[in-house]
Amino acid sequence: MRILLSVILLLAFGWSTYWYVGSSRVEAEMTRWLELRAEEGWVAEYASLETSGFPNRFDTTLTDLTLADPQTGLAWSVPIFQILALSYRPHHVIAVWPETQIVSSPNQNIDVVAEKFLGSVKFFPGISLALNESTIELSELALASSAGWTGQLESGQVSFRATPAAQNSYDVYFGARNMTLPERIRAMASETDLVSDRAETLVLRATLRFTAPWDRYAIEVARPQITAIDLELAQGTWGKLDLQATGSLNVDEAGIPTGEISVRATNWREILGLGRNAGIVTPQLAPLIESGLSMVARLSGNPNTIDAPLVFADGKMLLGGLINLGPAPQVILR
């Protein structure tokens, strides 16, 4: 009996020591990371940083946290932020955002309110904390910008997973349901009876290849840049408006894509009208584009539907290989 009790006490002491050392290391590394950001010119402020959860968890809580990157001008402020992990599985963490937070850019501040804002992140073992997979789930999300616009989202999910047996490659998924778009966009769409107040779905499934892995240095040093995009499906449905795309692109060092994306657009005239009203399509180009799209639609067999390749070549975008839509977007992560 004494031997059994001694073994139990020894195990309890060993585990308590492990938890204390582990929790102290978690706090020290988090504190040092914030100090390094401040030394680099970031705003990295917080009121308190504590780790609890004995005996089986490392639950780190930061209060009144503010982070701001001077290079991009992006900032993030939360009253409380939690990083939760099992003490015997430290490379799998749960991130818990509060119901309210503020995201800022040089142009605006956005108040973010969400009933659920929860993330799960798994890292490969190692000090670089290379990302294995992550998932963020959202529900009842509301955005309010200082620029005067608002938006809502019933539910959404974002996932990012290292592609098996491929270097610096990640499978990406984004899905959103029942989005209330900013009032300016809804007002533009009110000219047609093909849409409702809410866009029903937005789905993206793709594989992205990067110049480097997504790890701690992607934040501390420089963002990895996209070198290739394999788009399995991108689809947006809003009432009777439906836009689908699939295809592959390569991206050069300057961020210029080349390749081909197959596009299918239902009720394309109304989609073009939204683009024109939003300023995406200039009034000077709109008639020329509409004329060319009409020809492409007739070739597709349905005047209300476009089914044609969007070709990226020589820094330009060509729909159906004929209609010049202007310069290709530059794909650069800041």
Secondary structure as a PSIPRED ss2 file (coil, helix, strand):
# PSIPRED VFORMAT (PSIPRED V4.0)

   1 M C   1.000  0.000  0.000
   2 R H   0.000  1.000  0.000
   3 I H   0.000  1.000  0.000
   4 L H   0.000  1.000  0.000
   5 L H   0.000  1.000  0.000
   6 S H   0.000  1.000  0.000
   7 V H   0.000  1.000  0.000
   8 I H   0.000  1.000  0.000
   9 L H   0.000  1.000  0.000
  10 L H   0.000  1.000  0.000
  11 L H   0.000  1.000  0.000
  12 A H   0.000  1.000  0.000
  13 F H   0.000  1.000  0.000
  14 G H   0.000  1.000  0.000
  15 W H   0.000  1.000  0.000
  16 S H   0.000  1.000  0.000
  17 T H   0.000  1.000  0.000
  18 Y H   0.000  1.000  0.000
  19 W H   0.000  1.000  0.000
  20 Y H   0.000  1.000  0.000
  21 V H   0.000  1.000  0.000
  22 G H   0.000  1.000  0.000
  23 S H   0.000  1.000  0.000
  24 S H   0.000  1.000  0.000
  25 R H   0.000  1.000  0.000
  26 V H   0.000  1.000  0.000
  27 E H   0.000  1.000  0.000
  28 A H   0.000  1.000  0.000
  29 E H   0.000  1.000  0.000
  30 M H   0.000  1.000  0.000
  31 T H   0.000  1.000  0.000
  32 R H   0.000  1.000  0.000
  33 W H   0.000  1.000  0.000
  34 L H   0.000  1.000  0.000
  35 E H   0.000  1.000  0.000
  36 L H   0.000  1.000  0.000
  37 R H   0.000  1.000  0.000
  38 A H   0.000  1.000  0.000
  39 E H   0.000  1.000  0.000
  40 E C   1.000  0.000  0.000
  41 G C   1.000  0.000  0.000
  42 W C   1.000  0.000  0.000
  43 V E   0.000  0.000  1.000
  44 A E   0.000  0.000  1.000
  45 E E   0.000  0.000  1.000
  46 Y C   1.000  0.000  0.000
  47 A C   1.000  0.000  0.000
  48 S E   0.000  0.000  1.000
  49 L E   0.000  0.000  1.000
  50 E E   0.000  0.000  1.000
  51 T E   0.000  0.000  1.000
  52 S E   0.000  0.000  1.000
  53 G C   1.000  0.000  0.000
  54 F C   1.000  0.000  0.000
  55 P C   1.000  0.000  0.000
  56 N C   1.000  0.000  0.000
  57 R E   0.000  0.000  1.000
  58 F E   0.000  0.000  1.000
  59 D E   0.000  0.000  1.000
  60 T E   0.000  0.000  1.000
  61 T E   0.000  0.000  1.000
  62 L E   0.000  0.000  1.000
  63 T E   0.000  0.000  1.000
  64 D E   0.000  0.000  1.000
  65 L E   0.000  0.000  1.000
  66 T E   0.000  0.000  1.000
  67 L E   0.000  0.000  1.000
  68 A E   0.000  0.000  1.000
  69 D C   1.000  0.000  0.000
  70 P C   1.000  0.000  0.000
  71 Q C   1.000  0.000  0.000
  72 T C   1.000  0.000  0.000
  73 G C   1.000  0.000  0.000
  74 L C   1.000  0.000  0.000
  75 A E   0.000  0.000  1.000
  76 W E   0.000  0.000  1.000
  77 S E   0.000  0.000  1.000
  78 V E   0.000  0.000  1.000
  79 P E   0.000  0.000  1.000
  80 I E   0.000  0.000  1.000
  81 F E   0.000  0.000  1.000
  82 Q E   0.000  0.000  1.000
  83 I E   0.000  0.000  1.000
  84 L E   0.000  0.000  1.000
  85 A E   0.000  0.000  1.000
  86 L E   0.000  0.000  1.000
  87 S C   1.000  0.000  0.000
  88 Y C   1.000  0.000  0.000
  89 R E   0.000  0.000  1.000
  90 P E   0.000  0.000  1.000
  91 H E   0.000  0.000  1.000
  92 H E   0.000  0.000  1.000
  93 V E   0.000  0.000  1.000
  94 I E   0.000  0.000  1.000
  95 A E   0.000  0.000  1.000
  96 V E   0.000  0.000  1.000
  97 W C   1.000  0.000  0.000
  98 P C   1.000  0.000  0.000
  99 E C   1.000  0.000  0.000
 100 T E   0.000  0.000  1.000
 101 Q E   0.000  0.000  1.000
 102 I E   0.000  0.000  1.000
 103 V E   0.000  0.000  1.000
 104 S E   0.000  0.000  1.000
 105 S C   1.000  0.000  0.000
 106 P C   1.000  0.000  0.000
 107 N C   1.000  0.000  0.000
 108 Q C   1.000  0.000  0.000
 109 N E   0.000  0.000  1.000
 110 I E   0.000  0.000  1.000
 111 D E   0.000  0.000  1.000
 112 V E   0.000  0.000  1.000
 113 V E   0.000  0.000  1.000
 114 A E   0.000  0.000  1.000
 115 E E   0.000  0.000  1.000
 116 K E   0.000  0.000  1.000
 117 F E   0.000  0.000  1.000
 118 L E   0.000  0.000  1.000
 119 G E   0.000  0.000  1.000
 120 S E   0.000  0.000  1.000
 121 V E   0.000  0.000  1.000
 122 K E   0.000  0.000  1.000
 123 F E   0.000  0.000  1.000
 124 F C   1.000  0.000  0.000
 125 P C   1.000  0.000  0.000
 126 G C   1.000  0.000  0.000
 127 I C   1.000  0.000  0.000
 128 S C   1.000  0.000  0.000
 129 L C   1.000  0.000  0.000
 130 A C   1.000  0.000  0.000
 131 L E   0.000  0.000  1.000
 132 N E   0.000  0.000  1.000
 133 E E   0.000  0.000  1.000
 134 S E   0.000  0.000  1.000
 135 T E   0.000  0.000  1.000
 136 I E   0.000  0.000  1.000
 137 E E   0.000  0.000  1.000
 138 L E   0.000  0.000  1.000
 139 S E   0.000  0.000  1.000
 140 E E   0.000  0.000  1.000
 141 L E   0.000  0.000  1.000
 142 A E   0.000  0.000  1.000
 143 L E   0.000  0.000  1.000
 144 A E   0.000  0.000  1.000
 145 S E   0.000  0.000  1.000
 146 S C   1.000  0.000  0.000
 147 A C   1.000  0.000  0.000
 148 G C   1.000  0.000  0.000
 149 W C   1.000  0.000  0.000
 150 T E   0.000  0.000  1.000
 151 G E   0.000  0.000  1.000
 152 Q E   0.000  0.000  1.000
 153 L E   0.000  0.000  1.000
 154 E E   0.000  0.000  1.000
 155 S E   0.000  0.000  1.000
 156 G E   0.000  0.000  1.000
 157 Q E   0.000  0.000  1.000
 158 V E   0.000  0.000  1.000
 159 S E   0.000  0.000  1.000
 160 F E   0.000  0.000  1.000
 161 R E   0.000  0.000  1.000
 162 A E   0.000  0.000  1.000
 163 T C   1.000  0.000  0.000
 164 P C   1.000  0.000  0.000
 165 A C   1.000  0.000  0.000
 166 A C   1.000  0.000  0.000
 167 Q C   1.000  0.000  0.000
 168 N C   1.000  0.000  0.000
 169 S E   0.000  0.000  1.000
 170 Y E   0.000  0.000  1.000
 171 D E   0.000  0.000  1.000
 172 V E   0.000  0.000  1.000
 173 Y E   0.000  0.000  1.000
 174 F E   0.000  0.000  1.000
 175 G E   0.000  0.000  1.000
 176 A E   0.000  0.000  1.000
 177 R E   0.000  0.000  1.000
 178 N E   0.000  0.000  1.000
 179 M E   0.000  0.000  1.000
 180 T E   0.000  0.000  1.000
 181 L C   1.000  0.000  0.000
 182 P C   1.000  0.000  0.000
 183 E H   0.000  1.000  0.000
 184 R H   0.000  1.000  0.000
 185 I H   0.000  1.000  0.000
 186 R H   0.000  1.000  0.000
 187 A H   0.000  1.000  0.000
 188 M H   0.000  1.000  0.000
 189 A H   0.000  1.000  0.000
 190 S C   1.000  0.000  0.000
 191 E C   1.000  0.000  0.000
 192 T C   1.000  0.000  0.000
 193 D C   1.000  0.000  0.000
 194 L C   1.000  0.000  0.000
 195 V C   1.000  0.000  0.000
 196 S C   1.000  0.000  0.000
 197 D C   1.000  0.000  0.000
 198 R E   0.000  0.000  1.000
 199 A E   0.000  0.000  1.000
 200 E E   0.000  0.000  1.000
 201 T E   0.000  0.000  1.000
 202 L E   0.000  0.000  1.000
 203 V E   0.000  0.000  1.000
 204 L E   0.000  0.000  1.000
 205 R E   0.000  0.000  1.000
 206 A E   0.000  0.000  1.000
 207 T E   0.000  0.000  1.000
 208 L E   0.000  0.000  1.000
 209 R E   0.000  0.000  1.000
 210 F E   0.000  0.000  1.000
 211 T C   1.000  0.000  0.000
 212 A C   1.000  0.000  0.000
 213 P C   1.000  0.000  0.000
 214 W C   1.000  0.000  0.000
 215 D C   1.000  0.000  0.000
 216 R H   0.000  1.000  0.000
 217 Y H   0.000  1.000  0.000
 218 A H   0.000  1.000  0.000
 219 I H   0.000  1.000  0.000
 220 E H   0.000  1.000  0.000
 221 V C   1.000  0.000  0.000
 222 A C   1.000  0.000  0.000
 223 R C   1.000  0.000  0.000
 224 P C   1.000  0.000  0.000
 225 Q C   1.000  0.000  0.000
 226 I E   0.000  0.000  1.000
 227 T E   0.000  0.000  1.000
 228 A E   0.000  0.000  1.000
 229 I E   0.000  0.000  1.000
 230 D E   0.000  0.000  1.000
 231 L E   0.000  0.000  1.000
 232 E E   0.000  0.000  1.000
 233 L E   0.000  0.000  1.000
 234 A E   0.000  0.000  1.000
 235 Q E   0.000  0.000  1.000
 236 G E   0.000  0.000  1.000
 237 T E   0.000  0.000  1.000
 238 W E   0.000  0.000  1.000
 239 G C   1.000  0.000  0.000
 240 K C   1.000  0.000  0.000
 241 L E   0.000  0.000  1.000
 242 D E   0.000  0.000  1.000
 243 L E   0.000  0.000  1.000
 244 Q E   0.000  0.000  1.000
 245 A E   0.000  0.000  1.000
 246 T E   0.000  0.000  1.000
 247 G E   0.000  0.000  1.000
 248 S E   0.000  0.000  1.000
 249 L E   0.000  0.000  1.000
 250 N E   0.000  0.000  1.000
 251 V E   0.000  0.000  1.000
 252 D C   1.000  0.000  0.000
 253 E C   1.000  0.000  0.000
 254 A C   1.000  0.000  0.000
 255 G C   1.000  0.000  0.000
 256 I C   1.000  0.000  0.000
 257 P E   0.000  0.000  1.000
 258 T E   0.000  0.000  1.000
 259 G E   0.000  0.000  1.000
 260 E E   0.000  0.000  1.000
 261 I E   0.000  0.000  1.000
 262 S E   0.000  0.000  1.000
 263 V E   0.000  0.000  1.000
 264 R E   0.000  0.000  1.000
 265 A E   0.000  0.000  1.000
 266 T E   0.000  0.000  1.000
 267 N C   1.000  0.000  0.000
 268 W H   0.000  1.000  0.000
 269 R H   0.000  1.000  0.000
 270 E H   0.000  1.000  0.000
 271 I H   0.000  1.000  0.000
 272 L H   0.000  1.000  0.000
 273 G H   0.000  1.000  0.000
 274 L H   0.000  1.000  0.000
 275 G H   0.000  1.000  0.000
 276 R H   0.000  1.000  0.000
 277 N H   0.000  1.000  0.000
 278 A C   1.000  0.000  0.000
 279 G C   1.000  0.000  0.000
 280 I C   1.000  0.000  0.000
 281 V C   1.000  0.000  0.000
 282 T C   1.000  0.000  0.000
 283 P C   1.000  0.000  0.000
 284 Q C   1.000  0.000  0.000
 285 L C   1.000  0.000  0.000
 286 A H   0.000  1.000  0.000
 287 P H   0.000  1.000  0.000
 288 L H   0.000  1.000  0.000
 289 I H   0.000  1.000  0.000
 290 E H   0.000  1.000  0.000
 291 S H   0.000  1.000  0.000
 292 G H   0.000  1.000  0.000
 293 L H   0.000  1.000  0.000
 294 S H   0.000  1.000  0.000
 295 M H   0.000  1.000  0.000
 296 V H   0.000  1.000  0.000
 297 A H   0.000  1.000  0.000
 298 R H   0.000  1.000  0.000
 299 L H   0.000  1.000  0.000
 300 S H   0.000  1.000  0.000
 301 G C   1.000  0.000  0.000
 302 N C   1.000  0.000  0.000
 303 P C   1.000  0.000  0.000
 304 N C   1.000  0.000  0.000
 305 T E   0.000  0.000  1.000
 306 I E   0.000  0.000  1.000
 307 D E   0.000  0.000  1.000
 308 A E   0.000  0.000  1.000
 309 P E   0.000  0.000  1.000
 310 L E   0.000  0.000  1.000
 311 V E   0.000  0.000  1.000
 312 F E   0.000  0.000  1.000
 313 A E   0.000  0.000  1.000
 314 D C   1.000  0.000  0.000
 315 G C   1.000  0.000  0.000
 316 K E   0.000  0.000  1.000
 317 M E   0.000  0.000  1.000
 318 L E   0.000  0.000  1.000
 319 L E   0.000  0.000  1.000
 320 G C   1.000  0.000  0.000
 321 G C   1.000  0.000  0.000
 322 L C   1.000  0.000  0.000
 323 I E   0.000  0.000  1.000
 324 N E   0.000  0.000  1.000
 325 L E   0.000  0.000  1.000
 326 G E   0.000  0.000  1.000
 327 P E   0.000  0.000  1.000
 328 A C   1.000  0.000  0.000
 329 P C   1.000  0.000  0.000
 330 Q C   1.000  0.000  0.000
 331 V C   1.000  0.000  0.000
 332 I C   1.000  0.000  0.000
 333 L C   1.000  0.000  0.000
 334 R C   1.000  0.000  0.000
